[in-house]
Amino acid sequence: MKTCIYGAGAIGGWIGAGLARAGSAVSVVARGETLQALQGHGLRLEQGGRNEAVPVQASADPAELGEQDLVVIAVKAPALLEVARRIGPLIGPQTRVLTAMNGVPWWFLQGFGGSLAGSRLHSVDATGEIAAAIPAAQVIGCVVHASCSLNGPGQVKHHFGNGLIIGEPAGGRSEAVQSVGKLLARAGFDTTVSEQIQKDTWYKLWGNMTVNPVSALTGATTDRIMGDELVRQFISSVMLEAREIGARIGIPITQSPEDRHQITLKLGAFKTSMLQDVEAGRSVELDALVGAVRELGQLTGVPSPFTDALLGLARLQARVKGLYPA
């Protein structure tokens, strides 16, 4: 199987290394120092106390890599529009596109959402270019339950977690999604094929849509965020709004915010990905994590004053730092 990783960061590199070990012909779209590192040393992974390097074909030009069987998009949401504008040469009629990304994706309401089904979420695909470039019928959503980081260009360190939940926007268990699931399982990932991937996406979002931007605003790790009673109450209020929005589109959550806080507390002094982005001067993915929830609230008629406040404050801070477009 020909597999291309678009976005050789921590998660993309981790998935790519696993697929290469499983026998896939792995290529990577990269540029700059990452491209040079991949061409010179392959994709390097530190995992379980072991270091390994797997050879990959790397290029800055998708046209050089050609049509693929599977394309894994593992970029932060702000980079997705540029990916959509360049991904065309990789996608043929039978190509499947696995989106290993955080937050609400552009395909979220394709084949799902009751009366909202088929709607475009402007917060994550303002112009419709992403949906036009990557047909929803060829998409396989992926919810990642793992923590990885980069030691350097093309050098991935896996910390914990090995779970991938995959599924198609329209739901069900087609032959195509089961085939990709088997491939990922052979690559060593704990893979689950979901009957409705939007539910798994929303459940993960329910936790990280709050802690991520709060950590970016405050610079605090998750233990300190959960340890502040007033901040914890504010986070719970945002989560209750999101829970009601989810219920309106067919994703009921039976947990209470406090139940989810107990899970977060188990992470200890964990630094969120958004805080890492702010510290590194990288764009933040507020639209996919918070903006899309606010938009869904407007579409379903659910007031979201706490979510609005969180988005406004985090967006303003990011704009001041030049990490979010004006």
RABEL-V328989 format. One line per field, one symbol per residue. ss: DSSP state (~ for helix, > for strand, _ for the rest). phi: phi as a letter, one per 20 degrees, with the letter a starting at -180 (. if undefined). psi: psi as a letter, one per 30 degrees, with the letter a starting at -180 (. if undefined). Layout:
ss=???
phi=???
psi=???
This chain:
ss=_>>>>>___~~~~~~~~~~~~___>>>>>__~~~~~~~~~~_>>>>>__>>>>>__>>>__~~~~____>>>>___~~~~~~~~~~~~~~_____>>>>>_____________~~~____________~~~~~__~~~>>>>>>>>>>>>>>__>>>>>>>>>>>>>_______~~~~~~~~~~~~___>>>>___~~~~~~~~~~~~~~~~~~~~~~___~~~~~~_~~~~~~~~~~~~~~~~~~~~________~~~~~~~~~_______~~~~~~~~_____~~~~~~~~~~~~~~~____~~~~~~~~~~~~~~~~______
phi=.ecdedoeeffffffffffffeofeeccebbmfffffffecmedcdblmddbcdfcecbedgffemfdecddecdfgfeffffgfdegfeddfdfddedeceneefegdembomfegnfeeffdbgdnffffecggfdecfbdedaccbdergmcddeeanbecdcaegfnncffffffffffffffnefdceefbffffffffggeefdfgfffffdmeffffffeegfffffffffffffffffffdncfdefegfgfgffffffmeeeffffffffemegdefffecgffffffffemefcfffgffffffffgfffemdbff
psi=kjkkjjihaeeeeeeeeeeeefgkjklkjllbeeeeeeeefakkkjkhglklkkklkklfjfffeaklekkjjhlleffeeeeefffeffjafgkkjkjillaklfgegjglgbffkflkjfffiefgeeeefjkffgkjlkkkilkllkflkgjkkkelkgkkkllkeflaileeeeeeeeeeeffgkjkkjkfjfeeeeeeeefeffeeeeeeeefgkleeeeffjeeeeeeeeeeeeeeeeeeefggikkflleeeeeeeefffbikjleeeeeeefglkkheeeeeeeeeeeeeffgjkheeeeeeeeeeeeeeeefggkk.
